[in-house]
């Protein structure tokens, strides 16, 4: 039976389809976003789908392949799951292709062939990057192709241990007339690669671009299609990179790994707390150290605050790497505790390029604000963590024992923590524990 071809108009912003052209999309409200697309009729589904007992299916899905990169394996939840689809996002030039070339080399040396499909660069360009990184593995196969059906055909012939597509915005499905990178193309190409991964049991990693507002380019359904979403973050002017999982069907979210960009690629930082505190200046007002929890590990980070005189107009409140809503809450609590900052400008930053949004850093933010406002430094050996409520009470935080262990390992001697978590500190004999229950009490003791 011949394939029936249909013509539809698809919104390039949200993916909504219409049988006729519309000037304004009724779903997302964008103007002039409808583009004509030619689509072929999908083949009838096969009746040969096999069903398996859930116990057997679960046993098969537990198999993981280690990439040889401990940080990446930890972020993925222990390694690559057979048949999983991972989306790696990041800004242009952040190091996504370099990072995945390193992972491909490590996996190719351990498990077998790895197929790297490049759609944005030529094979010669990727080879030049590989030479710079010292990659010469014969089992790392390279294909320069933009047709997703050809990429899948080569992958089915070679049966690699891993398929990497760089990037999902650059490949296209020839059955669609729209250009690569459009909503319909991204969604369809991702679906083709997803079907291949699930049917063959081969893990697939897709590289995705990031838009100006920081979200992954393409339809939101792209993030729902894949099993894991991993982002590579960092300032382009800095050599520090943070690999973070924001979605993971096979492991915990919010896991992270820290890397330094070097001439030989990305090198994992073995001791993140030491690296984040390496440039800390002791004895200066406006600095406090907190123990924050990222996934299954605890990190010590520096919170910096600057309280200055107000200029003309309303005083500014700037939060970098810290939740701006919680900063406004803490300023209001400080007003109730007798420290008025309403007429002064406030700047708060999480040093080291890391972002901490968990409430456990509230106590350190308050310590840094009070230190800067009064011009008196926080003692260098002090760590503060605890959530602050609207009534000025200091509430318990999860994993207090892990935070105390990290503080002791890094040589800190005094810890301010919620009174409700003081019982977990009994086994840390080298730490001077200062349990606090109210913000006013904490300010007075500090």
Secondary structure in CASP SS format (residue, H / E / C, confidence):
PFRMAT SS
TARGET T0000
AUTHOR 0000-0000-0000
METHOD secondary structure of the structure
MODEL  1
X C 1.00
X C 1.00
X C 1.00
X C 1.00
X E 1.00
X E 1.00
X E 1.00
X E 1.00
X E 1.00
X E 1.00
X E 1.00
X C 1.00
X C 1.00
X C 1.00
X C 1.00
X C 1.00
X E 1.00
X E 1.00
X C 1.00
X C 1.00
X C 1.00
X C 1.00
X C 1.00
X E 1.00
X C 1.00
X C 1.00
X C 1.00
X C 1.00
X C 1.00
X C 1.00
X E 1.00
X C 1.00
X C 1.00
X E 1.00
X E 1.00
X E 1.00
X E 1.00
X E 1.00
X E 1.00
X E 1.00
X C 1.00
X C 1.00
X C 1.00
X C 1.00
X C 1.00
X C 1.00
X C 1.00
X C 1.00
X C 1.00
X C 1.00
X C 1.00
X C 1.00
X C 1.00
X H 1.00
X H 1.00
X H 1.00
X H 1.00
X H 1.00
X H 1.00
X H 1.00
X H 1.00
X C 1.00
X C 1.00
X E 1.00
X E 1.00
X C 1.00
X C 1.00
X C 1.00
X C 1.00
X H 1.00
X H 1.00
X H 1.00
X H 1.00
X H 1.00
X H 1.00
X H 1.00
X C 1.00
X C 1.00
X C 1.00
X E 1.00
X E 1.00
X C 1.00
X C 1.00
X C 1.00
X E 1.00
X E 1.00
X E 1.00
X E 1.00
X E 1.00
X E 1.00
X C 1.00
X C 1.00
X C 1.00
X C 1.00
X C 1.00
X H 1.00
X H 1.00
X H 1.00
X H 1.00
X H 1.00
X H 1.00
X H 1.00
X H 1.00
X H 1.00
X H 1.00
X H 1.00
X H 1.00
X H 1.00
X H 1.00
X H 1.00
X C 1.00
X C 1.00
X C 1.00
X E 1.00
X E 1.00
X E 1.00
X E 1.00
X E 1.00
X C 1.00
X C 1.00
X C 1.00
X C 1.00
X H 1.00
X H 1.00
X H 1.00
X H 1.00
X H 1.00
X H 1.00
X H 1.00
X H 1.00
X H 1.00
X H 1.00
X C 1.00
X C 1.00
X C 1.00
X C 1.00
X C 1.00
X C 1.00
X C 1.00
X E 1.00
X E 1.00
X E 1.00
X E 1.00
X E 1.00
X C 1.00
X C 1.00
X E 1.00
X H 1.00
X H 1.00
X H 1.00
X H 1.00
X H 1.00
X H 1.00
X H 1.00
X H 1.00
X H 1.00
X H 1.00
X H 1.00
X C 1.00
X C 1.00
X C 1.00
X E 1.00
X E 1.00
X E 1.00
X E 1.00
X E 1.00
X C 1.00
X C 1.00
X C 1.00
X C 1.00
X C 1.00
X E 1.00
X C 1.00
X C 1.00
X C 1.00
X C 1.00
X C 1.00
X C 1.00
X C 1.00
X C 1.00
X C 1.00
X C 1.00
X H 1.00
X H 1.00
X H 1.00
X H 1.00
X H 1.00
X H 1.00
X H 1.00
X H 1.00
X H 1.00
X H 1.00
X H 1.00
X H 1.00
X H 1.00
X H 1.00
X H 1.00
X H 1.00
X H 1.00
X H 1.00
X C 1.00
X C 1.00
X E 1.00
X E 1.00
X E 1.00
X E 1.00
X E 1.00
X E 1.00
X E 1.00
X E 1.00
X C 1.00
X C 1.00
X C 1.00
X C 1.00
X C 1.00
X E 1.00
X C 1.00
X C 1.00
X C 1.00
X C 1.00
X H 1.00
X H 1.00
X H 1.00
X H 1.00
X H 1.00
X C 1.00
X C 1.00
X E 1.00
X E 1.00
X E 1.00
X E 1.00
X E 1.00
X E 1.00
X C 1.00
X C 1.00
X C 1.00
X C 1.00
X C 1.00
X C 1.00
X E 1.00
X E 1.00
X E 1.00
X E 1.00
X E 1.00
X E 1.00
X E 1.00
X E 1.00
X E 1.00
X C 1.00
X C 1.00
X C 1.00
X C 1.00
X C 1.00
X C 1.00
X C 1.00
X E 1.00
X E 1.00
X E 1.00
X E 1.00
X E 1.00
X E 1.00
X E 1.00
X C 1.00
X C 1.00
X E 1.00
X E 1.00
X E 1.00
X E 1.00
X C 1.00
X C 1.00
X C 1.00
X H 1.00
X H 1.00
X H 1.00
X H 1.00
X H 1.00
X C 1.00
X C 1.00
X C 1.00
X C 1.00
X C 1.00
X C 1.00
X C 1.00
X C 1.00
X C 1.00
X C 1.00
X E 1.00
X E 1.00
X E 1.00
X E 1.00
X E 1.00
X E 1.00
X E 1.00
X E 1.00
X C 1.00
X C 1.00
X E 1.00
X E 1.00
X E 1.00
X E 1.00
X E 1.00
X E 1.00
X E 1.00
X E 1.00
X E 1.00
X E 1.00
X E 1.00
X E 1.00
X E 1.00
X C 1.00
X C 1.00
X C 1.00
X C 1.00
X C 1.00
X C 1.00
X C 1.00
X E 1.00
X E 1.00
X E 1.00
X E 1.00
X C 1.00
X E 1.00
X C 1.00
X H 1.00
X H 1.00
X H 1.00
X H 1.00
X H 1.00
X H 1.00
X H 1.00
X H 1.00
X H 1.00
X H 1.00
X H 1.00
X H 1.00
X H 1.00
X C 1.00
X C 1.00
X C 1.00
X C 1.00
X C 1.00
X C 1.00
X C 1.00
X E 1.00
X E 1.00
X E 1.00
X E 1.00
X E 1.00
X E 1.00
X E 1.00
X C 1.00
X C 1.00
X C 1.00
X C 1.00
X C 1.00
X E 1.00
X C 1.00
X C 1.00
X H 1.00
X H 1.00
X H 1.00
X H 1.00
X H 1.00
X H 1.00
X H 1.00
X H 1.00
X H 1.00
X H 1.00
X H 1.00
X H 1.00
X H 1.00
X H 1.00
X H 1.00
X H 1.00
X C 1.00
X C 1.00
X C 1.00
X C 1.00
X C 1.00
X C 1.00
X C 1.00
X E 1.00
X E 1.00
X E 1.00
X C 1.00
X C 1.00
X E 1.00
X E 1.00
X C 1.00
X C 1.00
X C 1.00
X C 1.00
X E 1.00
X E 1.00
X E 1.00
X C 1.00
X C 1.00
X C 1.00
X C 1.00
X H 1.00
X H 1.00
X H 1.00
X H 1.00
X H 1.00
X H 1.00
X H 1.00
X H 1.00
X H 1.00
X H 1.00
X C 1.00
X C 1.00
X C 1.00
X C 1.00
X E 1.00
X E 1.00
X E 1.00
X E 1.00
X E 1.00
X H 1.00
X H 1.00
X H 1.00
X H 1.00
X H 1.00
X H 1.00
X H 1.00
X C 1.00
X C 1.00
X C 1.00
X C 1.00
X C 1.00
X C 1.00
X E 1.00
X E 1.00
X E 1.00
X E 1.00
X E 1.00
X C 1.00
X E 1.00
X H 1.00
X H 1.00
X H 1.00
X H 1.00
X H 1.00
X H 1.00
X H 1.00
X C 1.00
END
